[in-house]
Amino acid sequence: MTAIAEHPIASPAPVLWATPSLRSGRETLQRAGDQLWRVLDARGAIRGHLRTVADPLGVRYRAERLHLATGAFRVVGEFWSPDDAVAALRL
């Protein structure tokens, strides 16, 4: 019988995306995770969250809101532009 030594499989390091730039000065982004940013309005109130999502055609920007009762994020929509995703959180 041949013994096979098990080697732990190293998991890849998380991708740390660069902070998306916004054309509008109405909101700012604050990093909240590897691929997650809080969207803050001019007063500093949280409007929602912006998540970057890898897509075969490029990077998608997902607008999300935190549902406090469940602690889960609810998707508002996915967009090709961070500005479009943030605009969806204004409504």
ABEGO torsion letter per residue (X at the ends): XBBBBBBBBBBBBBBBBBBBBBABAABBBBBABAABBBBBBAAGBBAEBBBBBBBAAEBBBBBBBBBAAAGBBBBAEBBABAAAAAAAAAX
